[in-house]
Amino acid sequence: MTVWNPWHGCHKISPGCLNCYVYRRDESIGKDASFVAKTGDFNLPLKKNRAGGYKLKAEGGTVYTCMTSDFFLEEADAWRGECWDMIRRREDLHFFIITKRIERFERCMPADWGSGWEHVTLCSTCENQDRADFRLPILLSLPLKHRQIISEPMLEEINIEKYLRGGQIEHVTCGGESGPGARACDFGWVKELRRQCVRCGVSFTFKQTGANFIKDGRTYRIERRLQTAQAAKSGYSYAPGTGSAEKIKYRLPERGELFERLAKSEFRSRFHLTAKDRTYAEEKGLDLIRSHAEDFIERRLAAENPENDGRQTPMRGHPVFTAQHAVACCCRGCLEKWHGIPSGKVLNQAEQAYIADVIMEWIARELKR
């Protein structure tokens, strides 16, 4: 990984900027981070070593560009053309540009940009739903070869699934906020964003917990040196088709506790077997009903990314369908929220049997009502 900062300094434009690490670091040395100036590394991509070769080697990996400012900052308009020239000449490198100013891209892109440059990835930030809904439609409309999204600092639960469905987004990253005064990041937000990525087949990275991390309603204060490691340890990053979700450790709920929680849910508790469902179950017998449940689970739930996930279980038409909604086994999102079984993993035989047991217990309870 290489960082190229052609200029330094920025000004804050959205909620994600509030506790900017650049401002914090500059303040610690008595420097004004709002002052924008070229750096000594302005021409880093073209700098050469004593042997006459480029200092930045192609094998050095991605070049993270303008990390102490914004590449599309207004104050840098006079210098950006030179940077595009350097990027154009170094097609052997891959330049990764993160921006909060995606709306300025079209007026700032080079004349020969065309449909995009293969060696440039543009990554738009979206720290909350408001910024996601403003920036991501713009990101999708631009002529780009590579697009990514980052929600860091993640300030609330966001829904970006409609922006992921078209397959234009290659990767999504999220993470909490670090430093003094850091705002909290809830693990529930992380898991929901990950579920959206799984449903759309988009790779996902949970980069860091942040300093104040909420998990299961409890807030943890996490030291800076541990924030990235703790995120990695969770196993919640996701790469489609790699079995990455198998690393996630989870605990199935105790059965009595589960049914108590379901009974307290206004949505779940409204489901009951109809007279037709009861007659069908009694005539066919619970053994056959269980075989139907096992078949539905295997065909509609067990895959890493089931087809039409979230909509694959009808609301009526079979006792098992009703039961699935009643016990939150209707889709992979509900399985994760209510049962802890992570999205993005192929359900093993034990997990499928557990789901069938829960469904059948609910049906048996209903038949006794």
N, C-alpha and C positions, 0 to 999 in steps of 0.2 A: 504494500500500500504506500502510495506517495501523495503528499499534499502539496498543491500549488496555490499559493495565495498571491495573485498578481497585485492586489491592493488590500488595504486593511482599513477597517472602520465602516460603520453602517448607521442607519437610523431605524428606530422601531416603528413597525407598521401594524402589528396585530397582537392578539393576546399571547401567542407563543413567544413573543419577543420580551415579555415582561422581565424575566430573570435571565436575560441573555448572558451566556458564559463569556462572550467577548467583552462585554461591558464590565462584567465582574472581574475578569483578569486584568483588564486595562486599569480599572479603578485601583486595584491593589498595588500598582506601580505608579500611580499618579498620572495616568494617561487618559485622554479624552477619546473614548471609543466612537464618538459621533463624528470625529474628524477623519475624513477619507483621504488616503494618500497611497501612491504606488509604493510597493515594497522592493527590497533589493532582489527579490526573486521574480520580478515582473516577467523576465524573459527566460525563466527556468526551463521550459521545454526545449529551448534552442541552445542552452549553455553546454559547453563542451569541456571534456577533461583534457589533461595534458597530452593524451595520445590522439586527440583530435576527434574522439567519438562523443556522442551525446552522453551527458551525465544521467539523464533519464533513459534507462534501457527498456526496450519493449517487454522484456521478461520481468520487469519490476511490477507489473500488474496495473491496476486501475489508478488513474490520477484524479484524486478528489480535488475539485477546482473551486477556489474562492470560499474556503471554509471559515474565514474570519470576516466575511462581508457577504454580499450577494452579487452574483455575476451580472445581474440585470439592474443593479443600483443606478439611479439617475446620475449621481455624481461621477460615475465611471463611464458615462457615454463616450467621452472623448478618447478613452483608452481601449475600449472593447474591440474595436476593429483590429488593432494589433494582436490582441489575444486570439481572435478568430483566425488571423493569418497563421499564428504559431500552431493552433490546433489543426488547421488545414494541412500544414506541412508535416505534422507528426501523426500520420495515419496509422503508424505502428503502435501507438498508444491508445488507450481507451479513457476518455475524459468523462467524469461523472460530475454533473452540476446539480446541486440542490438549491432550490429557490423558493422564496415566498412571493416573488414578483412574476409569476407565470404570465400575467396579463400583459407584461412588457415584451414578451419574447418576439412576437412578430415584428415589432418596430425595431428590435435590436438584432435580428438575425442577419447573417451575411447575404449578399445578393445571390450567391451561387448555392445557397442552402438546398434548394430544390425540395425533394421529399424527405430530406434529412440526411445526416451523415452517419454512416454505419458505426463510426468509432466514438460517437457521443451519446450519452444517456442523460435525459433530463428527468429530474425527480422533483415533484411538487410536494410541498409540505401541506398538512391539514391537521391542525391541532385540535379542532373542534368541528361540529357539524356545519356551522356557518361558513367556515373557511373551506371545508370540503365541497360544499355546494357551490361556492364561488369559483374555486380554483380548478377543480377536477373536470368540469365541462370544457374549460379552456384547454387544459392539458390534452384531453381527448381530441380536440378539434385541430390541434397543431400538426404540421408536417414533421413527424419524428419517426426515427427508426426504433428508438428504445425509450420507453416510459416507465417510471416507477413512482411510488407514493410513499411518503414517510409521515407518520403521525408521531412527532416527538418535539416538544413534550406533549404527551397525550393528556388532554385536559377533561375529556368526557367521553362517554360511549358514542361512537359514530357509526353510521350505516353508509357504506360506500358500495354495497353489492351491485347496485345498478350501474356503477361506473366500471366494475370488474367484468361484467358479463360478456362484453364484446371481445374479450381476449386481447385488448390493446395494452393492458397493464402487465408488465413482466414480473413485478415483485412489489410486495408491501412490507414496510418496516414500521414497528412502533416501539415506544419506550417512554419511561417516566422521566421526570425532571430532577436534576441534581442541583446541589448547591444550597446555600442558606435561603430560607424562605421558599423552598421547593413546594410546589403544589402536588397534591396526592395523585397517584395513579392507582386505579382499581383493577385488580386482576380480572374481574368480571368483564371489564371493557376490552382487555387484551384477548380474552377467550372468545368474545363475541366477534371481534374483528377477524380473528383467526378462522372462526367458523365460516364467515363470509368468503374468505380466501379459499378455504377447502371446497366449498360449494361451487366456486368458480374455477377451481383448478389452478389457482395462483399461488406461487411460493410466498412464504411469510417468515419474517424474522422478528422475534421478540428480543429486542436489542439490550434493554436494561430495565431494571425495576424502577429506577429513580430513588430519591432519598426517602420519600414517604410512600410506602406501598401498602395498599389495602387488600387483604385476602380474607374471604369469608367474614367480612364485617370487622376485622381487626386490623389496626394500622401498625405497621412495622417500620422502624427507623433503620435504614440500611446504609452502612458506610460506603463511601464512594468506591473504594477498592473492591467491594463485593457485588456491586449492582449488576455488572455485566455477567459475572460468574453465576449469580443467583438466577438470572433470566435464562442463561444457558442450561442450568441444572434442571429447570422446570420441564425441559423437553418440548416446550410449546412453539418452537420454530417448526416450520412445515415445508417439506419439499415433496410435491406430488409424485407418487409412484415409488418412493424410496423406503417406505416403511418407517419413516422418522417418528410417527406418532406412537410406535411400539415402545419408545423409551419413556413415555409419560407414566408416572406412577399415580394410581388413583385407588380410592376405596369405595366399594359398593355400599349403599346405605343399608342400615339395619331395617328389616322388612316392616316391623311395627312402626318405627319412626317414619318410614316412607309413607305409609298409608295415613298416618296422622297428618303429615304435611299436605298430602293430596286432598284430604278432607277439608282442609282450611283454605284451599284454593277455590275461589268462586268459579273459575273456568272449569277446572277438572271435576269438581263435585257436581256439576250440572249434568254429567253424562250418566245415563242409566240404560239398562237393556230394555228394549221395547217388548211388547207382548209377542211380536213376531220373532224377535231375537230369542226370547225365552223358549218359545215353542220349538224353534229350530235347534237350540242347544239341547233341550231335553230329548227331542226325537233322535238326533244324531249321536248324542253321548259325548262326554267330555274328552274321551280319548281321541275321537275324530276331530273335535274342535281344537285340541292341542296340536294335532298334526297339521291342521290348517294354519295355526299360529306359527308353527315352526317353518312352514313353507313361506308364509308372508315375510317373516323375519329374514330368512335366507335370501329371498329374491329382492326385497325392497329396502332392507336396512343394513345388511351385512357388508356391503361393498365399502371400500375406502371413501368413495364419493358417489352415493347412490343417485340414480337418475331422478330428477325432479325432487331432490331432497327438500323437505318442508311442505311438499304437496303430494307426496306419494301415497298417503293413507286416506281413503275416503272417510267422510264423517259418519256414514251409515252404510247398511247393506250386508253386514255380517257382524255377529257378536264380537269377533276379534277386533274389527275396526273400531267399534265403540270402546272396547277395553283399552286399545292402544292409546286413544286420546285421553281416556280417564286416568291412565297410569303414566302418561308422558313417555310412551314408547312409540310414538307415531313418526318421529324423524330423528336424525342424528343430533340436531340442535337440542331437542328436548331430552334426549338420552344423556347428553353432556350436562345440561343444566340440572336435571333432577336425579340422575343416577351416577354422574361422575365419569361415565364412559366417554373418553375423548373422541371428538370428531377426527376424521382423517386416518383412522386405523381400520383394518379389516377385522370385523367381529369374529373372535375365535369361538369354538364350540361351547366353552364354558359361559361366555358372555351371551351367546344366543340362547342357551338353556336358561340362564338367569332371567332374561327378558320374557321367555315363554312362561316361566314359573310365576312371574309377577302378573302377567296377563291372565293366566288361568286362576290365580288366587282371587283376582278382582271379579272374574266371571262367577266363580264359586260363591263368593260373598253376595253377589247380586242375585243369584238363583235362590238364596236363602232369605232374601228380603221379603 
